[in-house]
Amino acid sequence: MKSKVSSGLFIFLTPVLLWLLLLIVIPHIELLLMSLQGESDLGEPIWTLSNYTAFFTESIYWYTFVRTAVYALLVTVLTFAVTFPVAFYITKVVPVRLSGFLTILLLVPFWVSELVRVYGWMILLRESGVINHFLLQLGLINQPVEMLYNDISMIMGLVYTSMLFMVVPLISSLEGMDDSMIEAAHDLGASKFVIFFKIVIPYAAPGITSGSIVVFMLALGNYLTPNLMGGKNSLWFTEQIYNEFIASFNWNQGAAFGFLLLLLSSCIIWIGLKLGRQQLGKALS
């Protein structure tokens, strides 16, 4: 019996392990070795850390990363602020028979490609778009307003594309909370403010943590939305990586920037977990 279980487990795990090995582990090892390589003055390949030190010596590189990290944190906070009331309404306010229907309505827009959804926002916000058309028809403006290619539209696009990854963990966490806890606190005279911060938020903390980690990492590593909605001056760090790989064809520098993005973002998440007194394993379980 044990041999059958072990053989069946091996059959199911083999494709997963091969996928991890061939598509993640080996390419990342190759990129790591590539990031540590350079050329001497004679054009010979050498091992060097110059690709990493360039990040700290060139102000444009670390400034772009800091700017990207700050905006990614802002996107995470705004995404939580938008999705938490929705998750609470679905799980604690509407009848159970409607919660599943409303959850499906949340998922429907994300069945479409991110590229299509971003272009939908661009159609709404561009000078000849739907919003400017109605504002002109109503006489609220005299000429079209450029709403695209700025930080506000870029952040709005990132919040929209990240909402699903925040709302699903929140719904999962809030569904397990007993409504009698809120009712008991209310009967004992607790205000809504106290109930929210002393009962609801602590109970939903694992969902908030896991959703925040996913949204932050997705926003930090996003290339499509900042490039399309932020324009050429968006100064997103993934664009720096893209330019090194594609525009400059400097794969060594691009690989180093990619690993720096992974390392620095992991440090930010670790600091956030320590400050919030959360455990990564508990949040992702």
N, C-alpha and C positions, 0 to 999 in steps of 0.2 A: 504493500500500500504506500509506504513512504517513497519507494522508488518511482511509482507512478506520479506521485505528487511532485517530486523533485524534477522528473523529466518534463512534466507539464509546465512547471514553473520556468524551467530552462528554455522551453520552446517559446513561451510568451515573453520572456525577458531578453532573448537574443536580439530580436529586431530593435528593441529600445536601446540596448547597449551598443549595437552597431550604429544606430542613428546618432547617439551621443558621441561615440568615438570618431566616426568618419566625418560628421558634419559640424561638430563643436570642438572636441578635444584636439584632434590633429590640426585643423585649420588655425586654432588659437595658439598652439605650440609653434606652428610655422610663422605666424604673425609676431609672436614674442621674439623668436630668433631673428626675424627680419628687423624688428625695432632696435635690436642691439648691434646691428651691422652698419657700417659706413665705409667710406673710402679715404685712403691716405692721400697725401699730397701727390703721390705718384700714381694715383688711380687704382691702387690695390685694395681689395676688401679687407676690412679690419673690424675687430670688436670694439665698440665704443658706446658711451652713454650720451653722446652729443645730441642724439635725437630727443632725449628726455630733457637735457639741460636747456635746449632751445626754447622749451615751453616757459621756463622761468626767466630766461634772459631777454626774450622778446615780449614786450609789454602787451602787444596786441593779442597774443595767444592767451595769457592768463587773464587779461581783462575780459576777453570774450567768454572764457569759461566761467568767471565769476558772474558776469552778466547773465549767462545762460542758467547758472545754478539759482540765482536770485529769482529770475522769472519762473523757473520750474517750481520753486517753492511757492511763489505767488499763485501759479496755476493750481497747485495742489490744494492750497487753502481755499481758493475760489471754487474749485470743483467740490470740495467738501461742503462749503456753504450752500451750494446750489442743490446738491444731491441729498443731503441729510434730511431736509424737510420732506422731500419726495419719498425717501425710504421710510420715514416715520409715518407719513400719511398712509402709505400702502400697507404697512404692517400693523398699525395701531388705531387707525381712524376708520378706514373703509371696511365694510363687511368682508368676511373671508372669501365669499364667492366672487367678489370683484377684485381682490388683491392679485390673483393670478392673471386676470385679464389686463389689469393695469401694468403688471410686470412685463407681459408680452408686448404691450404698446411701447414700453421703454426700450425693448430689445429690437423692435422692427427697424428703426433707422440704422442700426448697426449691422444689419444684414447686407447693407450696401457698402461698397468699397470706400475706404477713407478718402481716396482721391476724388470720387464722385461727390462725397459729402462736402469736401473742402471747396470743390468747384461750385457746389450749390450755394455756399456762403458767398463766394465771389460773385455769383450772378446777382445775389441780393444786394451786395454792398458796392459794386462798381458804379462808376459815374452814370452809365446807361442802364443801371440795374433797376430792380423792382422798387426798392425803397425810394431812390431818388425820383423815379417816375411818379409815385403817389405823392411825394412831398411837393413836386412841381405842380401836379394837378390840383392839389389843395391850396396852392399859393403860399405855402409856408417858406419856400425858398425861391430865389430868383434864378439861380443857376445850380447845376449839379454839384454835389459835395463829394470830394474824394474820401471815401471811408476805408479804402484798402491801403495796404503797404505802410502800415504803422504798427507800433507796439500794441495798441489797444485791440485792433482787429486780430493780430497774431495771437494774443493771449486769449481772446474770445474763441478763436478757432481751436486752440489747444484745450481749453476747458471743454468745449463741445465734443471733441474727439476722445477725451479721456473720461467722460461721465460714466460710461458703462462700467469701467474698471473700479470705480468708487462706489457706485450705487449697489452693485451686486453683493460685495462683502458687507455693506451696511444692512441690506435687507436680510441677509443670512444671520447676522448678529442680532438684529432687533426682533426677528421672528421667534427666537428662543427666550426672549424676556417675558416673564409672567406679568400680565397686566395688573394683577392684584398688588404688585409692588408699588406701582404708580398710584393706584386707588388708596392703598393704605397710607402712603405718604401724604396724599391730599386730605384724607380724613383726619390725619394727625396735625393738620394745619400748615403743612409745608407749602411754600409758594411755588409757582411754576418755574421760577428761576432756580430754586433749590432742587426741585425734582429733576430738572434738566441736567444740572451740573453734578449732582450728587448721586443720581440713580441711573439716568439714561446714558449719559456719556461714559461713566465707568463700565457699564455693562456692554456698551458697544465698542469699547476701546480696542479689542482685537480686530474687529472689522475696520475701524478707523485706521489702525496701524497698517494692516495689510493693504487696504485700498490706497493709503497715502504713499506707501512704498512703490506700488505698481504705477500709480499716476506720476509720481516724481520721476521714476526711471524712464517711463515712456515719454514724458515731456522733455526730459533732459536729452534723450537720444533721438528725439523726433527730428526728421529732416524735411519731410514733405510740407507740413503745415507752415513752419516758419519761412520756408523758401517761397511758397505760393502766396501766403497772406501777409508776410512781413516784408517781402520784397528783397532787393539786393542789399539793403542796409540793415537787415534784421540782426546781424552779428550773432548768429547761433553757432555753437561750437561744432556741431555736426557738419556745418558748412565748411568749417576750417579743415575737418578731416576729409571731406569730399574733395576740396580743392587740392589737398596734398596728394590724394590718390589719383584723381582724374585730371585736374587742370595742370598741376606741376609734375605729375607722374613720379612723385617722390614717395614710394611705397614704404620706405624705411621710416620716414617722418610721420606718415599717416598711421602706420601701425603703432608707433610710439604714442601718438595722440589718442588713438583708440584705447590703448591700455591705461593711459592716464585718465581718460574719461571713466573707465570702469573702476579704477582705484580710488579716484577722488570722490566719485558718487557713492561708492561703498563706505568711504569714511564719513560722508555727510549723513548717510542713513544710520551708521553706527552711533554717531553723535546724537542724532535725533532720538534713537531708541534709548540711549542712556539718559537724555534729558527728560523723556517721557516715561522713564522707568518701565519700559515694555521689553518683552522678550520676543526675538524674531520667530523662534519655533512655535510659541503660543499664538502669535499673530497669524502665522501662515497655516496653522493646523485647522 
